[in-house]
Amino acid sequence: MGELLLTVCSREIWLSIFTAAFLLLCFGSFFHYPGSALVLLFFQLAFLLMFMLAWMRPFVGSYFFLALFLFLGFCLKFNVHLLVEYPFVEPVGDFDGAPEDWDRALTGAAVAALGVLVFRVLQLARYYFYPSTGSVAGQMVPAWYSKLSGGVWAVLILFFIVLYVANYFFAFFQTGVNPLHALPFGLGAVLAWLCYCGAIVALYLVLDWESARRKDRTWPIVWSLCLFGVLVSVSLASRATMILIFLSVSVALVFHKKDLFLQLLRVWRWRILILPVVSLFISLVLVSWFRMNTYNYEPAAVSAVQAADQIASAQFEEASITPTLMLVEVMRLSVDRWIGLEGMLVFSVSDARGLFMLKGILSESPNAGVNSIYQQLSRSPYKFLENFTYLTLPGAPALLFSSGSLIITFGGMFLLTALLGLFDGFTFWASQSRFVTSWIGVLMANAVCQMNSPYLWVVFVVESFLALSALAFIIRRA
């Protein structure tokens, strides 16, 4: 059974299924697109090739996640909206669907994908001409961990509980909630990074050590991920955290740790699928409950959160519940949660596009909040609230496209992809852990695709770099 499931999970089968489904979806789009067929073809091919190259060896997790999120946020969202014809959940400013505006937006998106694609081609060419076997993950287990593994786990579990319970009440990092207390010496930023990223790095690291030390035991991986994922999701008030945790671990197992993946399948069988699904369901319920209670402390926050949904569903207010309406609701919960296309649509109709706007966005303080440039251009429904901050997110491709230059859009995405690739290699060198490398990769890719404030993105990269440098020092000195 394990070998069969591993075959089903192979990249070749999934790539074939994806390509066939995508081509079928694209075929239908040519009958509905109001703009140029050549622009549409360029857009579809750029994203198809970008995502297909993500599955090729050498597999790079950060590129895979970036290509996946861009494909979902741009290509899949565009094709679904074109065929189903329902309004976008996120605001799109003055965009009214004019053919020339569609062409401009899709061209910018395709050029952004092309920047990602070209870097990957160069990466694959380098691997082809200068192949490198690299090192094996999970073999650098510190001697002190082998002696004190029980104590390490006890300390970490206590640390996780204290950290995330404190975050639950004081909001060092919570979706939409401003920190309740300003801490001195930048401690707030450190605690926010620990909640969002650092604690999970620690868990993944010891999981990799444990799987290398005790190859016969798999229950620490399964139970710690399920229970820890629920704890983190609720504390961060984030529905996506659990998905990112399972996605990062699954990618590391399938592409880098097949022996461990096979062992998990043999030992846990059908439970390896059921337990994550149940954990995800529990986390969604608890996060929804937490958000309702937290946001209800200020009624205006509730109306702000609901504003975008009211705009998106205005066309259906007088309609009865039909299969079409139900399909739209499913699409809004799955397809529309990925960031990308709306930002391109906003800037495609803006007369202010240019280097001056890009400079303003790059230098803009994150404290601008709902008064920032993009929030104004997109006509965001969110209002200023004292204790909460809700924003519509453009993503890095749209921010680069605000320059009005396709060269800057291409070059910017090329450099961002290169940076993610370099950081992926640095993370693996520092941690010697495929789990940690996959986690940092998914967060970095997600941060690029959901970029709103370039300053905050730089802060996250610097914090992660310093933390990983310290981790490398500790591991090698141990």
C-alpha angles and dihedrals in degrees: 000000000000093000090048093052091046089053090050089051093050117125093236095059094044092046091051093049091047094049093050093048092045095050090050091051092047092050090061093048093064090067094053107035111108097203138060118325090214092056090048091049091049090050095048096045094047093055094041093053092042092056096040091056089055089072096054126099130292087052112212114191098205092052091047092052093044093050091046095051093044091049092050094043096046117015103032093040092049095049094045093049091046094053101035096035104211128142123271116258093219118061118262101195115221095345109133102172100264111166094237091051091050090051092049093049095046092047091053091048092048092050090050090052089047090057089054091044096050092053090051091050090053090047092052091046091053091050091048095051097034107029118190126192094205125196131301119254124231099028098100099083111163115237091231091058092054089054098041104029094127093051092045091054092047092051093046094049090050090047092050093050094047094045097048096040088052090048089050090060103030101034101223085165121004130146109262095351122111116225109271095216132034108227123205128245094024093292090139091063091047093050091046090053091047092052095045100038120348101066091051090050088056092049093048092048095055090042089057091047092047094049090050093046098043108026092172095062120077103156095088090062097048100041097039092052094048097045096037091047092056092048094050095043093053094043092050093040086229126141092188097057095077090049092050091048094053092040094053094047093045092052092048091050098045098043104029111016106041094151091057090044091054091048091052090051093049095047101038101028111173091000091070087070099035099051096055091046092050091046091050091050092049092049092050091051094047094044091050090050091048093049093049092052096040097045092044090070085081115032092203089063091060093051091048092053092047095046096084092047090050091052093047094048098041092106091059101047094104096036124101121235106282134165088257092054091048090051090051091052091051090050092050091053095046113021099032097052090075115090124231127068099061092060091055091049091052094052094040090072098036117110089198094071110130146096091290091060093046090050090050092051093047093050096040118120116239086228088074087083113162090005094061122121097257095045089056095045093048091048090233113202092216117109133202113279126181098225102024137054121199120177138171109234125225103189128221097282091057093045090053090046089056085078089071088230123115089197091059090045091052096042094045094053090044091055094044091052090048090050091051090050092050091047090050091056092044092051092053091047091050099044105023084213126122090198092055092044091051092048095050089045094054092047093048092049092046091049091054093048093046096039114149103151114034088198093060090046090054090049090053092050093049093047091050092047093051092046093049091047089054090047091053090051093050095047095048095044089050 
